[in-house]
């Protein structure tokens, strides 16, 4: 059964759920759900023969890519950028449609407190508030990091991406590692780490100072748009001019 996130109605399968979204929630959908609905419509219009052709072409490409990696890249896919967008230069701002589900919150403050002092953040993962003197360095982490250090990094302009360990696969891991390796520095880093919540609200959570976006399934293009909008634009020392999609 699939439960609708918009009205709570339940459906027997994915196709009937997507038809419901298209018919009953047009204009309400987030960017990811809208793409799923558009893809469903495209498949219906194309017909079975075109779908079969697309599957065959996709399979051939996948086989070719696998052979290339095995014989010309030393075997295996570690370090290979899945979409190629991870190392591209960022745009002045992110795509407004892709980022339509970004939530912006009031600041919880920005004062420094002693390292190790207990901080009660209103939201988890935190988006602002008191923090420790030392920011977390950019990179891909296998273990959770102190929220007090993470918030300092957000203040600097970092984008922090949280993943549900159960949802992370080789492709998404490699992509996130590439994003973190591409965007480094004190004022514009990418930090990737496990979600500290026992039951995360989404498989992936993209955060910047005072801003949050849930991503139900991994999409490198969405990460790229989020970085284009927010990285390097923290309140302490912005190193990129702000061209916001909200304007």
C-alpha positions as CSV (number, residue, x, y, z in Angstrom):
1,X,0.0,0.0,0.0
2,X,1.1,3.6,-0.8
3,X,-0.1,6.4,1.4
4,X,-0.6,9.9,-0.1
5,X,1.5,12.5,1.7
6,X,-1.0,15.2,0.8
7,X,-4.3,13.7,1.9
8,X,-3.6,10.4,3.5
9,X,-5.5,8.2,1.1
10,X,-4.0,4.8,0.4
11,X,-3.4,3.1,-2.9
12,X,-2.6,-0.5,-4.0
13,X,0.4,0.5,-6.3
14,X,2.7,3.2,-7.4
15,X,0.9,3.8,-10.8
16,X,-2.5,4.4,-9.1
17,X,-0.8,6.7,-6.6
18,X,0.8,8.8,-9.3
19,X,-2.5,9.0,-11.2
20,X,-4.1,10.2,-8.0
21,X,-1.4,12.9,-7.5
22,X,-1.9,14.1,-11.1
23,X,-5.7,14.2,-10.9
24,X,-6.3,15.4,-7.3
25,X,-3.2,17.4,-6.2
26,X,-2.2,19.3,-9.3
27,X,-0.5,22.5,-8.2
28,X,0.3,21.2,-4.7
29,X,3.2,18.8,-5.6
30,X,6.8,19.3,-4.6
31,X,9.5,19.2,-7.2
32,X,10.3,15.5,-6.8
33,X,6.7,14.3,-6.8
34,X,6.0,16.5,-9.9
35,X,8.9,14.9,-11.8
36,X,7.5,11.4,-10.9
37,X,4.1,12.4,-12.2
38,X,5.5,13.9,-15.4
39,X,7.6,10.8,-16.0
40,X,4.4,8.6,-15.6
41,X,2.6,10.8,-18.1
42,X,5.5,10.6,-20.5
43,X,5.5,6.8,-20.2
44,X,1.8,6.5,-20.9
45,X,2.0,8.8,-24.0
46,X,5.0,6.9,-25.4
47,X,3.4,3.5,-25.4
48,X,4.7,0.1,-24.6
49,X,7.0,-0.3,-27.7
50,X,8.9,3.0,-27.0
51,X,9.2,2.0,-23.4
52,X,10.7,-1.4,-24.4
53,X,13.1,0.4,-26.8
54,X,14.2,2.8,-24.0
55,X,14.8,-0.1,-21.6
56,X,16.9,-1.9,-24.2
57,X,18.9,1.2,-25.0
58,X,19.4,1.9,-21.2
59,X,20.5,-1.7,-20.7
60,X,23.1,-1.4,-23.5
61,X,24.5,1.8,-22.1
62,X,24.7,0.3,-18.6
63,X,26.6,-2.8,-20.0
64,X,28.9,-0.5,-21.9
65,X,29.6,1.6,-18.9
66,X,30.3,-1.4,-16.8
67,X,32.7,-2.8,-19.3
68,X,34.5,0.5,-19.5
69,X,34.8,0.8,-15.8
70,X,36.1,-2.8,-15.5
71,X,38.6,-2.7,-18.3
72,X,39.7,0.9,-18.6
73,X,39.2,2.3,-15.1
74,X,40.8,-0.4,-13.1
75,X,37.5,-2.1,-12.2
76,X,34.8,-1.0,-9.8
77,X,33.0,2.4,-9.6
78,X,34.7,4.0,-6.6
79,X,35.4,7.7,-7.2
80,X,33.4,7.8,-10.4
81,X,30.9,10.7,-10.6
82,X,27.5,9.2,-11.4
83,X,26.0,12.2,-13.1
84,X,29.0,14.5,-13.9
85,X,27.3,17.4,-12.3
86,X,29.1,17.0,-8.9
87,X,32.2,18.9,-10.1
88,X,30.5,21.5,-12.3
89,X,30.7,25.2,-11.4
90,X,27.7,26.4,-9.5
91,X,25.1,28.8,-10.9
92,X,24.3,32.2,-9.4
93,X,21.2,30.7,-7.9
94,X,19.2,27.5,-7.8
95,X,16.3,26.5,-9.9
96,X,13.1,27.8,-8.3
97,X,10.9,24.9,-9.3
98,X,13.4,22.3,-8.0
99,X,13.8,24.2,-4.7
100,X,10.1,24.9,-4.3
101,X,9.9,22.7,-1.2
102,X,12.7,24.5,0.7
103,X,11.6,25.6,4.2
104,X,13.0,28.7,5.8
105,X,13.0,29.2,9.5
106,X,13.7,32.0,12.0
107,X,17.2,32.2,13.4
108,X,17.7,30.6,16.9
109,X,20.7,32.8,17.5
110,X,24.4,32.7,16.7
111,X,26.2,33.1,20.0
112,X,29.3,31.1,20.8
113,X,29.3,28.8,23.8
114,X,31.8,26.6,25.5
115,X,32.8,23.4,23.8
116,X,30.8,20.5,25.2
117,X,28.1,22.7,26.7
118,X,24.6,21.2,26.2
119,X,22.6,23.1,23.5
120,X,18.9,22.5,23.1
121,X,18.1,23.1,19.5
122,X,14.5,23.6,18.4
123,X,15.1,21.4,15.3
124,X,17.0,18.3,14.6
125,X,19.1,18.4,12.5
126,X,19.7,22.1,13.6
127,X,19.7,25.0,11.2
128,X,20.9,27.8,13.4
129,X,21.5,28.7,17.1
130,X,24.3,28.8,19.7
131,X,27.4,26.8,18.7
132,X,30.9,26.0,19.6
133,X,34.0,27.9,18.5
134,X,35.3,25.2,16.2
135,X,33.4,24.5,12.9
136,X,33.2,21.0,11.4
137,X,35.5,20.6,8.4
138,X,34.0,19.8,5.0
139,X,33.9,16.1,3.9
140,X,32.0,12.9,3.9
141,X,31.5,11.4,7.3
142,X,30.5,7.8,8.3
143,X,29.7,8.9,11.9
144,X,27.6,11.7,13.4
145,X,29.3,14.9,14.3
146,X,28.6,17.3,17.2
147,X,25.7,19.6,16.4
148,X,27.5,22.5,18.1
149,X,30.3,22.3,15.6
150,X,28.0,21.7,12.6
151,X,26.0,24.8,13.3
152,X,29.1,26.9,13.3
153,X,29.8,25.5,9.8
154,X,26.3,26.5,8.7
155,X,27.0,30.0,9.9
156,X,30.2,30.0,7.8
157,X,28.2,29.1,4.7
158,X,28.5,25.4,4.6
159,X,25.7,23.1,3.2
160,X,25.2,20.1,5.4
161,X,23.6,17.0,3.8
162,X,22.3,14.2,6.1
163,X,21.6,10.7,4.8
164,X,19.7,7.8,6.2
165,X,22.2,5.0,6.2
166,X,19.6,2.5,5.0
167,X,18.9,4.6,1.9
168,X,22.6,5.1,0.9
169,X,23.8,3.0,-2.0
170,X,27.1,3.0,-3.9
171,X,25.9,5.5,-6.5
172,X,24.5,8.1,-4.0
173,X,27.6,7.6,-1.8
174,X,30.0,8.3,-4.6
175,X,28.0,11.3,-5.7
176,X,27.9,12.8,-2.2
177,X,31.7,12.1,-1.8
178,X,32.3,13.9,-5.0
179,X,30.2,17.0,-4.0
180,X,32.2,17.1,-0.7
181,X,35.5,16.8,-2.5
182,X,34.6,19.5,-5.0
183,X,33.3,22.1,-2.5
184,X,35.9,22.8,0.2
185,X,37.1,25.7,2.2
186,X,36.2,27.5,5.4
187,X,33.4,29.5,3.9
188,X,31.8,27.2,1.3
189,X,32.2,23.6,2.2
190,X,29.9,20.6,1.8
191,X,29.5,18.3,4.8
192,X,27.9,14.9,4.5
193,X,27.0,12.8,7.5
194,X,24.5,10.3,8.9
195,X,21.2,11.7,10.1
196,X,21.3,11.8,13.9
197,X,17.6,11.1,14.2
198,X,16.5,7.5,14.9
199,X,13.6,7.8,12.5
200,X,14.5,10.4,9.9
201,X,11.6,12.2,8.2
202,X,13.3,11.8,4.8
203,X,16.1,9.6,3.3
204,X,18.2,12.8,2.6
205,X,18.0,16.2,4.3
206,X,19.7,19.2,2.7
207,X,20.4,22.1,5.1
208,X,21.9,25.5,5.1
209,X,21.7,28.4,7.6
210,X,18.0,28.6,8.5
211,X,17.0,26.5,5.4
212,X,16.0,22.9,5.0
213,X,14.9,20.6,2.2
214,X,13.7,17.0,2.4
215,X,14.8,14.7,-0.5
216,X,12.9,11.4,-0.5
217,X,15.2,9.7,-3.0
218,X,18.7,10.8,-4.0
219,X,19.0,13.2,-6.9
220,X,22.3,14.8,-7.8
221,X,20.6,17.6,-9.8
222,X,18.6,18.6,-6.7
223,X,21.7,18.7,-4.6
224,X,23.4,20.8,-7.3
225,X,20.5,23.3,-7.3
226,X,20.6,23.6,-3.5
227,X,24.3,24.2,-3.5
228,X,23.9,26.9,-6.2
229,X,21.4,28.7,-4.0
230,X,22.9,28.5,-0.5
231,X,26.6,27.5,-0.3
232,X,29.0,30.3,0.6
233,X,26.2,32.6,1.7
234,X,26.3,32.1,5.4
235,X,25.6,35.1,7.7
236,X,29.1,35.3,9.2
237,X,31.2,35.9,6.0
238,X,29.3,35.5,2.7
239,X,31.7,34.8,-0.1
240,X,29.1,34.7,-2.9
241,X,26.6,37.4,-3.8
242,X,23.0,36.3,-3.0
243,X,20.7,35.9,-6.0
244,X,17.8,34.3,-4.3
245,X,15.0,32.4,-6.1
246,X,12.6,34.0,-3.5
247,X,13.0,37.4,-5.1
